[in-house]
Amino acid sequence: MTLRLSQWILLLAPMLASCAVAPVTKEPGMHAPDFVRGDVRITDHRGDDDLLSAGLGLPGLAGEPAPMAQPLKPTAAELRRRAIQASWKGIADLGPLGGYGSVYGAVPNVPGREYQAFAWIPNAQSPHRVLLQVPDGFDRSRRCLVVTASSGSRGVYGAIALAGAWGLPRGCAVAYTDKGTGAGYFDPTDDTGVALDGGRARRGSTQLEFEPASGMRHDRLAVKHAHSGDNPEADWGRHVLQAARFGLAMLDRAFPDQAPFTAQNTRIIATGLSNGGGAVLQAAGLDDERMFAGVVALEPNVRVPEQGRALFDYATEASIWLPCALSDARFDDTPLARTATGEVPPAWAQRCHQLHEHGQVSGTRVAAQAAQAYEHLRAAGWTDEVMATAASTTTFDLWRAVTAAYASAYMRRGPDDMPCGFHYAAVGAKGAPGTADPAIRASWWADASGIPPGNGVGLFGGTDHSADATLPGARCLRALWEDTDTSTQALRDGVAATVVKPSRASLPVWVVHGAADGLLPPAFTSEPYVDWLRSKGGHPLYWKVPYAQHFDAFLALPGFGDKHVPLLPYGYAALDRLWAHLYDGAPWPAVVPAPTPQPRGSGELTMAALGMPAAWTLGPK
C-alpha cells in the first residue's frame, strides 16, 4: 500500500481499539450495591472538563491526541480526557466531510458528576467497570437513565458517542459498562495493571481492573477480554443490567431528596452498537424485572438459537477466504482492495495460491482461484456489498485480531496458553517482541482499543516462515470451530453460551444495521434476530440502512467515505422516536418508513444524502 494509506493505518490503530484535576469526593452514609467491591470514585466535571468531551469540544475531539504534561505519569484527568477522545474517534466520523455537528449530532458542554466503580457478576474471576454520568441539568420532571455497553472491546467510555451524545444533552443520566473488556492490560515485567482511576498500579497495592494469576511469563502481556477466564460475551447482558442498577443507586446519591430512583419512576433506555448492541439485546432477554422502557441496538453482534451464524464461525471463514475472494476482478474499484498501482496485494494473491495448495480451490491462475473463493463466500451468505466493505477489515488484519482474542476468551485460556500458539507481547525493535515503552504503557487504559495489536502491543504466534505466514494460525482457529474433538469442545461451548433470550413482547425494540456491514453482516446477525423475535411474539422495528457499514470512523479514509453514509444518525433518529413515545405520548409504530440514503460522494455529507424520513430529528442540538 502507499505511504498515505500506511499513515491512515497508524492513525486508526487505536480505533480498532486533559489537564484539569477533577475533585474526588466521598459521600458518607451512602452504600453501594452489593455487587460493587471497593470504593465508588466520584468526580466533578465542569468548566473546561465536562462530561461529554472532557472540555475538548468537537474540534478538540477531532484533533491530535490530548496532551499529557508528564507522559510517564499522566494524571487521572489527563487519562480520562484521552479515553473520551479515543472513544469518540473510534466510533464517530469526525472528519471535515462527515457532517458531525452540522448535519447531525452535537457536542455541547455538559457539566456534571461521574460515579465509577468495579462491579462483579456472580462467580466472575474479574470485575467489569460501571460508570454513571449525571448532568447538572438532569431533568427531574422526566427522569431518564440511558444504559449502554462499550462497542468492540473498548473501555468504559466506548459508547459515549452514541449514548452520551444523545442522552446527556437531553438531561438524562447515562450509565456505562465496559462489559468485561477494556484496556486494563497487565504487564508482568513491572507487575502492574490498571487501577480505578485509569493509572497503573502494582499488584497488591490496590484493586485492579484485571489481575491475572501470578507466575505468568514475563515476555507476555495479559489482556482482560482474552484472559480474564470469564468468557465475558456470555455475560454481557448481566453486565448491562448491573450498570442499570448501579445507575439507579448512584442517582439516589446524587439526588437524595428525590430518592429512591427505580425502574417504576425512572425510564431506562438501553442502547449500544456492535458488541454493545449485542449486549443490550442480551440484557433485554434477561430483564425479568422489567427495568427497560425501550431498546435501540445498532449493528448488534447478536446470536439467536439455531439461526444466523456465530461471529467466530464467519470471522474465521473470512480470515481464510476473503483475501483470495477480494482478488477477484469485480473488486478492482473497491477502496483498500488494491495497491497504489492498482494491483492485487501480493499477500492476497499468495492466499489464493495457498488455498490451491491445500486443495480448496482449483485452477492455476489467481483469477480462477479468486472466482472460486468468491463463490464459496457467496454460498455461505456473504453479499457483494458486504465483501466489498470487508476489504477494510481484511486490509487492517482485524479478522486475525478478533478470532485469536475471542478463541482465548471462549476457551477461558490465560496469557501463556492461548489457542493456536498466539500470545501478546510489547512490540520492540523491528516489530519483534520486546519491552513496553513506559510512556505508551502509562496511557494504555486511555488509548488502547481492548484487543491488540495496537498501542505498542503486538499479536504474535500462529505464523510460519512461508510467503503466507498468517495462514497456519487462521487454519488452526478455523479447525477449533469445525473439529468435533473433545479438546476443542470448550470453544463451541463458549460460543453456545452467548445466545440471547427473547425480550418481553411488549418491550419497544428497534434494531438498526448497515446493509454493507462487512464485519457483522446483517444476514448473520440482525436479520435472524428480528425474525426470531417476531416468531416469539415480539414486535421489533428494523432498519437495514443502504450504504451504511460498520465503522463510521473509517469514513474519513480517502475514497472510502465516498461510497457510504454514517450509521450514527439513524441510531439517534430511532432514539428520538423512542423518546417521543415514552415522554410525549406518541404511539409506538408497527412499521416505520425506511430511510433512502445515497452515497456521500466526494463532498461533504448532506441531509439529503441521509434520506431520512421528512421531519425526523437527528439527536439533540
Buried (B, 14 or more C-beta within 10 A) or exposed (E): EEEEBEEBBEEBBBBBBBBBEBEEEEEEEBEBBEBBEEBBBBBBBBEEBBBBBBBBBBEBBBEEBBEBEEBEEBBBBBBBBBBBBBBBBBBBBBBEBBBBBEBBBBBBBBBBBBBBBBBBBEEBBBBBBBBBBBBBBBEEEBBBBBBBBBBBBBBBBBBBBBBBBBBBBBBBBBBBBBBBBBBBBBBBEEBBBBBBBBBBBEBEEBBBBBBBEEEBEEBBBBBBBBBBBBBBBBBBBBBBBBBBBBBBBBBBBBBEEBBEBBBEEBBBBBBBBBBBBBBBBBBBBBBEEEBBBBBBBBBBBBBBEEBBBBBBBBBBBBBBBBBBBBBBEBBEEBBBBBEEEEEBBEBBBBBBBBBBEEEBBEEEEBEBBBBBBBEBBEEBBBBEBBBBBBBBBBBBBBBBBBBBBBBBBBBBBBBBEBBBBBBBBBBBEEEEBBBBBEBBBBBBBBBBBBBBBBBBBBBBBBBEEEEBEBBBBBBBBBBBBEEEEEEBEBBBBBBEEBBBBBBBEEBBBBBBBBBBBBBBBBBBBBBBBBBBBBEBEBBBBBBBBBBBBBBBBBBBBEEBBBBBBBBBBBBBBBBBBBBBBBBEEEEBEEEBEEBEBEEBEEEBBEEEBBBBEEEBBBBBE
